[in-house]
């Protein structure tokens, strides 16, 4: 799954779940402390938002997202590790740290 497809699906799910839960866009915008147009752009995947805001929205709407889809991460790891062995190892360690941090954030939200 590419990053574009991941966000497109996630944003569509956010919109569907918001409607299902009976929230309007202004209520969601107020919840994450942004303007309504900014929230609309989030739902339409027109611009990125902070990870924190995305996690808040997902938590409110009870949307579980994998920290990193496995197929996406496998491909990214292969792409990322070109070059010297030392540089590869450094990139690998940074990526593992990022995965661990993201997993910890998600586990605290549950």
N, C-alpha and C positions, 0 to 999 in steps of 0.2 A: 504494500500500500504506500503510495507516495504521500508526501506531506500535503499537497493540494487536495488529494482525494480524502485524506484523513480529516482535514479541516472542513471540507465541503459537507461530508457526512455528519460530522459533529455539529456544525451550525444548523443543519437541517433538523437534526434530532433536538437541539435546543429549542428551535422554533415550535416543533411539534409538541414537545413536552410542556412548553410554556402555555400553549393554547389548551392543552389537555388539563393543565392545573388551574386554568382560569385566570392567569395573570395577564395584564396588558403590558405593552412595551414600556410605558412610563413607569409602572411599578418595578419592572426589572431594572430599568435604568437607575431608579432611586435606590434600589437594593445594592447596586455595585457603585453607586455614587458617580455616575456619568450622565451626560445629556441623553435625551431620547434619541436624537439622530445618531449619536455614537453607538447606542445599543442596537439600533436598527442595522447599522453597518456591521456590527458583530454578528447578528443573525444572518445577514446576507453574505458574510465572509468577504466584505469589501476592504476591511483593514484589520490588522492584528490588534489584539488587546493584551493586557498583562496576563501572565499565567495565573496570578492571584485572582483576577476578576473572572477568568474562565473557570477556575476551580470553584469559586463562590457560586456562579451560575449553575454549574453541574451539581454542586452539593444541594442547592435549593430545589432543583428540579429532579433530584435523585437519578442523575445520569452517571453511570459508572463508566469511566474511560480507562483503558489500560494506560499505564504510565508510558510505555513505549510499545507499540505493536511489534510483535516478534519478527515478522517478515521484514518490516521496515528497518528495524535495528540490525538484523543480520546483513541486509544489503548495505546499510550505512557503514557498518564496521568494516566490511570488505573494501568499500570505496575509500574509507578513511586511512587505511593502513598501507599506503604506498610510500616508498622511500626507505631510509636506513632503518635498521633493526631498533636502534635506540629511540628514534623518532616515532616509530610504530608503537613501541612499548609505552612511551609517554602519552601518545594519543589514546591508547587503549585504557590506561589508568585514569586519564581525565574523563573519558566516556563512562567508565564504570562508576566513577565518583558522581557524575551527573545523574546516572540512572539511580544510584542509591539515594541521593538527595531527593529526587523527584518521587521515588517510592515512599520515602519517609513522610513527605508532605502529604501525599495522597492517603497514607495510612492514618495520619492525624485527622483527616477530614471525615473519616468513616465513623 
